[in-house]
Amino acid sequence: MAATFRFEVYTPYRLFFADYVESVSMTLVDGEIEILAQHSAFTAPVETCVLRVITQKGERHYAFISTGILEVTEVKTVLMVDSAEWSEEIDTERAVISGNHARENLKNALLKFEVDYAKNELKRSEVRMKVVEMQKALK
C-alpha cells in the first residue's frame, strides 16, 4: 500500500474534499505538479485546471478547480480555490454555452480587461468539459 497524506480542498462556500490520498496533481502558475506523501513544504498559486486525486483506496477522481493557493506542510496539504466541482456536478450544457459566449466576447473585445475576462471564461469552460471527459474515460 502506498504512503498517504491528508489533503483538504476549500472553497469560500464549502469544504470540497478532505481525506487521506496517495497523490494529487494540478497546474501551478509555473507548471504541473504532483504531490505525494512526504513532499517538501511550500506554498504556490494554482491555475484553473483539472485536479487529479488518487485516494488511499487507489480510486481516481477528477475535479474542476479555479484559481487559488496550495500549501504543502508536514502535517497536511491544503488547497484553497475560488470554486471546485466534481465531474458529476458539472452542468455540461451550461459549460458549452459559457464557452460559446466567451468565444463571442473574445471576438468583440476591445479593451485588455475584456480580452482577459473572455480568455478566463473560455478556459473555465474548457477545463470543465475536460474533467467530464476524463471521468467518463475511467468508466
N, C-alpha and C positions, 0 to 999 in steps of 0.2 A: 504494500500500500504506500502510495506517495505521501510525502510530508504535506501537511495542510497549514493554513493560516487563516485568521479571522479577516473577513472582508465585509465592509459595510458601504452601502450607497445611499446617500441622502439627496432629496430634492427639497425645495422650500416647502413642499406640501406633504411629504410623507417620507417614511423610511422605506426605500425602494427594495433593498435587499440587505440581509445580514445573516451570514452563515460562515462555516469553515469551507474553504475551497482549496483545490490543488494549484490552480493558476487562474490569472485574469490577464487579458490583453486589451489594449486600447491604443488610440493615437494621441500622443502628446504634441505640443506645438512644434517640437523638433524631431518628430518621427514616432514610429511604432515602438511599443514596449510590452513585454510580457513579465508579469510579476509572479515569482514562485516563493515558496516558504524560505525564510531567512534572507530575503533580499535586503540589500543595504538601504538605510534610511535616506529619504529625500522627499522633496515637495516639488510639484511641477504643474503647470497649466495643461488642461486637457482640451482637445478639439472636439467638435461634433463628429461622432464616429460610431462604429459598431463596437459594443462592449462584448467580449467573449469571456464566458465563465465556464470553468470546468469544476464541478462540485466535488466534494470529498467522496461521492459515490461514483465519480467518473462521468457523470452526465454533462453534456454540452448544452449551453444555453446562450442565446444571443439577445442583445437588447440595444435599442437606440439610446444614445446619451448625447446631450448637448454640451456646450462648453462648461468648464468647471475647473476644479482643482483636485489633485491627487496627493495624498500624504501617506507615505510608507514609513512605519515605525517598527520597532522590535515587537511591540505588543499587537498591533493590527494595522490593516491598510484601510484607509477611509477615502472614498470618492464623493465629493460634493459637486453636484451638477445642477444646472437650471431646470432640466427635465430629463426623464428617463421612462422608457416604455419597453415592456417585453413584446415579442413579436405578436402575441395574441391580443395585445392591447392596441395595436396599430390599426387605424382605420385606413385601409389601402385606397379606398375611393377618395377620401379626403387628401391623402398624400399625393395622389395623381393630380387632383385638381390644384393643389397647392404648387406642385411642380410646374404645371402649365401656366398658372398665374405668375409664378416667379420668372419664367421664360419671357412672358409678355412684358412684365415690368422691366426686365433686363434690356429688352429691345427699345423700350421707351424712356429709359432712364437718361437724364441729362446731367445730374449732379453726382459727385463721387459718393455721397452717402446713399443715394438711391441705388446706385450700382452695387455698393457693398451690401445693402439690405437685401436686394434681389438675389445676389450670389449666396448669401447666407440662407435665405428662404429655400433656394433651389437645392443647396447642399443638404439641408434638413430633410427635404422631401426624398432626395435620392438615397440618403442613408436609411431612412425608414423603410423604403422599398427593398433595399439590400438586406436588411435584417429579416424581413418577411421571407425573402427568397432563401437565405441561408438556413433559417429554421425549417422551412419546408424540405430542403435538401437532406436534412437529418432523418426525416421520417420515411 
